[in-house]
Amino acid sequence: MRAALWLMGLFALAVAGAWLAGNNHGSVALFLSPYRVDVSLNLVLLLLGGLVFVLLLVQRALSALLSLPREAQRWRLQQKERAAHAALLDAMGHFMAGRFLRARKAAEAVLTKEDALSAADQKLGHALALRSLAHVMAAESAHALQDKPLRETHLAQALSEANRAFGSERQTLLEGIQLRAARWLIDDRDAPASLEQLRQLPLSVGRRTVAMRLQLKAARLAGQNAQALDTALLLAKHRAFSPTAAHSLVRGLVQELIAGTHDDKALEKLWLSLPAVQRAQPEVAELAASRWVQLGGSPVQARQWLLPVWDAMQSAQPRWGDAPMQRLVRGVEATLRDAQSPDARPWLSRIEAAQQARPSEPHLQYLAGMACLRHQLWGKAQTLLAQSVKGLQDARMKRQAWTALAELAEQRQDTVAALQAWKQAAQQA
């Protein structure tokens, strides 16, 4: 559309010019004594236009001629700048390809080329960023080559170059260099130094996913499971992991924290600080209840922790598999030592009701048998334990069931049955 308008405008100017020239009868008289020269006005105007056009051409030619040295200098600077950038790209390419020695040499070539530009008083506008990135690439290559002194040298130089920058460029470079340094320290298995490096970052940077991932690795490496759990929960909230991976990671950290507690007060504080989702997991509840009993805590309190999980098992559709059922049964069994506590009878009723609702479930048969054994209900214990050993797959539970059957046979003075049960228990070791 624009081209069509220009073409129409040119046609209009051409028509107007032809019309004016055709109807212009004026002339210009030039008196050059003793001569007089009469020239058409159209010719004079044409000559003046031509003269202006020639002068413009001469002016442009002189300008181009005088700017040749400056253009040549700019071309040389551009070529050197391109060479430096090409060397940096080579360093990145070699590093990704695993050619770390070549990557380091290419990064050092970037620094050499930039030094040559500075020595020739041809400074680049992004020289500080270029030098910082070149030092980082050299440090990365040195780290891959296990050359720690050279890595630290390039790291210090990269930080020095970044500190000379201004504004957002300085902030971006420093944050990136510090994050890389933290990762290198994790690779060196120096978790405390890595955590200290991460603590020096601004709060907004520490909340980034990449920083929290590094913090999680460093905290786990340092054995700081509480901090690792907090970080893992934040990462799971931000969907940094898949749901399955996040669930497994958080559960593992919670289990490590529970196993690492050394007194009942610390365990109770930890349990109350856990999210409800974690407390509802059979693995976590079983481990917490067993650890609580081991530390001398009240079995009544442990059963209170297990009660929500037990109720969830009763109402679960579809029914739980063997693994979670086995963990829950272990946890409840660990708390059945006090048959005289106020909630012992209610729990016995719960266990019997669950077993009667699922009569073919061997884990519930085993648990009901052990509960009856604690309450001195010998006949029911004998029947339930004898049924459970036929379906149990867990060697520990099967051994305990056969041991209980052997003790019951000894009470009945049935030597043959006792010997047979002891033999079966020994075979499960």
C-alpha positions in Angstrom: 0.0 0.0 0.0 2.8 2.4 0.9 4.6 1.6 -2.4 1.5 2.3 -4.4 1.1 5.7 -2.6 4.7 6.6 -3.4 4.2 5.6 -7.0 1.1 7.8 -7.3 2.9 10.7 -5.7 5.8 10.4 -8.1 3.4 10.4 -11.1 1.7 13.5 -9.7 5.0 15.3 -9.3 6.1 14.3 -12.8 2.8 15.6 -14.3 3.0 18.9 -12.3 6.7 19.4 -13.3 5.9 18.8 -17.0 2.9 21.2 -16.9 5.0 23.9 -15.2 7.9 23.5 -17.5 5.7 23.5 -20.6 3.9 26.7 -19.6 7.0 28.5 -18.3 8.1 31.1 -20.9 10.5 32.9 -18.7 14.2 33.4 -19.4 17.3 34.5 -17.6 19.6 37.2 -19.2 23.3 37.0 -18.4 25.3 40.2 -19.2 28.9 39.3 -19.9 30.3 42.5 -21.4 30.2 42.9 -24.3 27.9 40.0 -24.6 24.4 39.2 -23.5 23.4 35.5 -23.0 19.7 34.7 -22.8 19.0 31.3 -21.2 15.6 29.6 -20.6 14.5 29.6 -17.0 13.8 25.9 -17.1 17.4 25.3 -18.2 18.7 27.4 -15.3 16.6 25.5 -12.8 17.8 22.2 -14.2 21.4 23.3 -14.0 21.0 24.5 -10.4 19.5 21.2 -9.5 22.3 19.3 -11.1 24.9 21.5 -9.3 23.3 20.8 -6.0 23.2 17.1 -6.7 26.9 17.1 -7.7 27.9 19.0 -4.5 26.0 16.5 -2.4 27.9 13.6 -4.1 31.2 15.4 -3.5 30.3 16.0 0.1 29.4 12.3 0.6 32.6 11.1 -1.1 34.8 13.3 1.0 32.9 12.2 4.2 33.4 8.5 3.2 37.1 9.1 2.4 37.8 10.9 5.7 35.9 8.2 7.8 37.9 5.3 6.3 40.5 5.2 9.2 37.6 5.2 11.8 35.7 2.5 9.9 38.8 0.4 9.6 39.4 0.7 13.3 35.8 -0.3 14.1 36.1 -3.2 11.7 39.3 -4.4 13.4 37.6 -4.1 16.9 34.5 -6.0 15.6 36.7 -8.8 14.3 38.6 -9.1 17.6 35.3 -9.0 19.5 33.9 -11.7 17.4 37.1 -13.8 17.9 36.7 -13.4 21.7 33.0 -14.4 21.5 33.9 -17.4 19.3 36.5 -18.5 21.8 33.9 -18.3 24.6 31.5 -20.4 22.6 34.2 -22.9 21.9 34.9 -23.1 25.7 31.2 -23.8 26.3 31.0 -26.4 23.5 34.2 -28.2 24.7 32.9 -28.3 28.3 29.6 -29.8 27.3 31.4 -32.4 25.2 33.6 -33.3 28.2 36.8 -32.0 26.7 37.7 -30.0 29.8 41.3 -29.2 29.0 40.3 -27.7 25.7 37.5 -25.8 27.4 39.9 -24.3 29.9 42.4 -23.3 27.1 39.5 -21.7 25.1 38.4 -19.7 28.2 41.9 -18.5 28.8 42.1 -17.5 25.1 39.0 -15.3 25.7 40.9 -13.5 28.5 44.0 -13.1 26.3 42.0 -11.6 23.4 40.2 -9.2 25.8 43.6 -8.2 27.3 44.9 -7.4 23.8 41.9 -5.2 23.1 42.3 -3.3 26.4 46.1 -2.8 25.7 45.1 -1.3 22.4 42.7 1.1 24.1 39.8 -0.6 22.5 37.5 -1.4 25.4 34.3 -3.4 25.0 31.1 -2.2 26.6 30.5 -5.7 28.1 34.2 -6.5 28.9 33.5 -7.2 32.6 30.7 -9.6 31.8 32.9 -11.3 29.2 35.8 -11.7 31.5 33.7 -12.9 34.4 32.1 -15.6 32.2 35.4 -16.6 30.8 36.8 -17.0 34.4 33.8 -19.1 35.4 34.2 -21.4 32.4 37.9 -21.8 33.2 37.0 -22.5 36.9 34.3 -25.1 35.7 36.9 -26.9 33.6 39.5 -26.8 36.4 36.8 -28.2 38.8 36.1 -31.0 36.4 39.8 -31.7 36.2 40.1 -31.8 40.0 42.4 -28.8 39.9 41.2 -27.0 43.0 43.9 -24.3 43.3 43.4 -23.2 39.7 39.6 -23.3 40.2 39.9 -21.1 43.3 42.1 -18.7 41.4 39.7 -18.2 38.5 36.8 -18.0 41.0 38.4 -15.1 42.8 39.2 -13.3 39.6 35.6 -13.9 38.4 34.2 -12.3 41.6 36.7 -9.4 41.2 35.6 -8.7 37.7 31.9 -9.0 38.7 32.3 -6.6 41.5 33.6 -3.9 39.1 30.3 -4.1 37.1 27.3 -1.9 37.8 23.6 -2.3 38.4 21.7 -5.4 37.4 24.7 -6.8 35.5 26.8 -6.9 38.7 24.0 -8.5 40.7 23.3 -11.2 38.1 27.0 -12.1 37.7 27.6 -12.3 41.5 24.6 -14.4 42.1 25.5 -16.8 39.3 29.1 -17.1 40.5 28.1 -17.8 44.1 25.7 -20.5 43.1 28.3 -22.2 41.0 30.8 -22.0 43.9 28.2 -23.6 46.2 27.8 -26.5 43.8 31.5 -27.0 43.6 31.8 -27.2 47.3 29.0 -29.8 47.4 31.0 -31.8 44.8 34.0 -31.5 47.2 31.9 -33.0 50.0 32.4 -29.7 51.9 28.8 -29.3 53.0 29.3 -26.7 55.8 31.2 -24.4 53.4 28.5 -24.8 50.8 25.8 -23.9 53.3 27.7 -20.9 54.4 28.1 -19.8 50.7 24.3 -20.2 50.2 23.6 -18.2 53.4 25.5 -15.2 52.0 23.1 -15.0 49.1 20.2 -12.5 49.3 17.0 -13.9 50.6 15.2 -13.6 47.2 18.0 -15.6 45.6 17.9 -18.2 48.4 14.2 -18.8 47.6 14.9 -19.8 44.0 14.5 -23.4 43.0 18.2 -23.9 42.0 19.4 -22.4 45.3 17.0 -24.6 47.4 18.1 -27.7 45.5 21.7 -26.9 46.4 20.7 -26.2 50.0 18.8 -29.6 50.1 21.9 -31.5 48.9 24.2 -29.7 51.2 22.0 -30.1 54.3 21.6 -33.8 53.6 25.4 -34.2 53.1 26.0 -32.3 56.4 23.5 -34.5 58.2 21.2 -31.5 59.0 18.0 -33.4 58.4 15.7 -30.8 59.9 16.9 -28.1 57.5 16.8 -30.6 54.7 13.2 -31.4 55.5 12.2 -27.8 55.6 13.8 -27.2 52.2 12.3 -30.4 50.7 8.8 -29.3 51.8 9.3 -25.9 50.1 10.5 -27.6 46.9 7.6 -29.9 47.0 5.3 -26.9 47.5 6.8 -25.2 44.4 6.5 -28.5 42.4 10.2 -28.8 41.9 9.9 -32.6 42.0 7.3 -35.0 40.7 4.7 -35.9 43.3 6.1 -39.4 43.7 9.7 -38.2 44.1 8.6 -35.5 46.6 6.6 -38.0 48.6 9.5 -40.4 48.8 12.1 -37.7 49.6 10.1 -36.1 52.4 9.2 -39.5 53.9 12.8 -40.5 53.9 13.9 -37.3 55.6 11.2 -37.6 58.2 12.2 -41.2 58.9 15.8 -40.2 59.3 14.8 -37.4 61.8 12.7 -39.8 63.8 15.5 -42.4 63.9 18.0 -39.8 65.0 16.1 -38.6 68.0 17.6 -39.5 71.4 14.9 -38.5 73.9 11.1 -38.7 74.1 10.7 -34.9 74.4 12.6 -34.3 71.2 10.5 -36.9 69.4 7.2 -35.5 70.6 8.3 -32.0 69.5 9.2 -33.4 66.1 6.0 -35.3 65.8 3.9 -32.2 66.5 5.9 -30.2 64.0 5.2 -32.7 61.1 2.5 -31.9 58.6 -0.7 -34.0 58.9 0.0 -35.6 55.6 3.3 -37.0 57.0 1.8 -38.2 60.3 -0.9 -40.1 58.3 1.7 -42.3 56.5 2.0 -45.8 57.9 5.8 -45.9 57.6 6.2 -42.6 59.5 3.6 -43.5 62.2 5.1 -46.9 62.8 8.6 -45.7 63.1 7.6 -42.8 65.4 5.6 -45.2 67.7 8.4 -47.8 67.8 11.0 -45.2 68.5 8.8 -43.6 71.2 8.5 -46.9 73.0 12.2 -47.6 72.7 12.9 -44.2 74.3 10.8 -45.1 77.3 7.7 -43.2 76.2 4.2 -44.2 77.2 2.6 -46.8 74.9 -0.7 -45.0 75.4 0.8 -41.9 73.7 2.2 -44.1 70.9 -1.2 -45.7 70.3 -2.8 -42.2 70.1 -0.4 -41.4 67.2 -1.3 -44.7 65.5 -5.1 -44.3 65.9 -5.7 -42.0 62.9 -3.6 -44.3 60.7 -5.5 -47.3 62.0 -8.9 -45.6 61.2 -7.6 -44.7 57.8 -6.7 -48.4 57.2 -10.2 -49.5 58.3 -11.9 -47.2 55.8 -9.4 -47.3 53.0 -10.8 -48.3 49.6 -9.1 -50.0 47.9 -7.5 -51.9 50.7 -3.9 -51.4 51.6 -1.2 -53.6 50.2 1.1 -55.8 52.2 3.9 -53.2 52.8 1.8 -50.4 54.5 -0.3 -53.0 56.4 2.9 -54.7 57.6 4.3 -51.4 58.9 1.2 -50.5 60.7 0.9 -53.9 62.4 4.5 -53.6 63.5 3.8 -50.2 65.0 0.7 -51.4 66.9 2.5 -54.5 68.1 5.3 -52.5 69.6 2.8 -50.7 71.9 1.0 -53.8 73.2 3.2 -54.5 76.1 1.0 -52.8 78.8 -2.1 -54.9 79.0 -3.2 -53.1 82.1 -3.4 -49.5 80.6 -6.9 -47.9 80.3 -7.0 -48.1 76.5 -5.7 -51.7 76.3 -9.1 -53.3 76.1 -10.5 -50.8 73.6 -7.5 -51.5 71.4 -8.0 -55.2 71.7 -11.6 -54.7 70.6 -10.5 -52.6 67.6 -7.9 -55.3 66.6 -10.5 -58.1 66.9 -13.1 -56.1 64.9 -10.6 -55.4 62.1 -9.5 -59.1 62.0 -13.1 -60.3 61.9 -13.8 -57.8 59.1 -10.9 -59.3 57.1 -10.6 -62.9 58.3 -8.2 -63.9 55.6 -5.7 -61.1 56.2 -2.6 -62.8 57.8 -1.1 -59.5 59.2 -4.3 -58.8 61.2 -4.4 -62.5 62.3 -0.9 -62.1 63.6 -1.7 -58.8 65.4 -4.9 -60.1 66.9 -3.0 -63.3 68.1 -0.2 -61.2 69.7 -2.8 -58.9 71.4 -4.7 -61.9 72.8 -1.4 -63.3 74.0 -0.7 -60.1 75.9 -4.2 -60.4 77.5 -3.6 -64.0 78.4 -6.3 -65.3 76.0 -4.3 -68.4 75.2 -6.8 -70.3 73.1 -7.6 -67.4 70.8 -4.0 -66.5 70.5 -3.1 -70.1 69.6 -5.8 -70.2 66.9 -5.0 -66.9 65.3 -1.2 -67.3 65.3 -1.5 -70.8 63.8 -3.6 -69.3 61.0 -1.2 -66.3 60.4 2.0 -68.3 59.9 0.4 -69.9 56.7 0.1 -66.5 55.0 2.8 -64.3 56.5 5.7 -63.4 54.1 7.8 -61.3 56.5 10.5 -63.4 58.2 10.5 -61.4 61.4 6.8 -61.6 61.9 6.8 -65.3 61.0 9.6 -66.0 63.5 7.8 -64.1 66.3 4.6 -66.0 65.6 6.4 -69.4 65.7 8.2 -68.3 68.9 4.8 -67.4 70.5 3.3 -70.7 69.4 6.3 -72.6 70.9 5.8 -70.8 74.2 2.1 -71.6 74.2 2.9 -75.3 73.5 5.4 -75.3 76.4 2.6 -73.9 78.7 0.4 -76.8 77.6 3.4 -79.1 78.2 3.1 -80.3 74.6 6.8 -81.0 74.0 6.4 -82.3 70.4 4.4 -79.2 69.3 6.9 -76.9 71.1 9.9 -78.5 69.4 8.3 -78.3 66.0 7.4 -74.6 66.6 11.0 -73.8 67.8 12.3 -75.5 64.7 10.1 -73.4 62.4 11.2 -70.2 64.3 14.8 -71.1 63.8 14.4 -71.6 60.1 13.1 -68.1 59.7 16.4 -66.5 60.9 
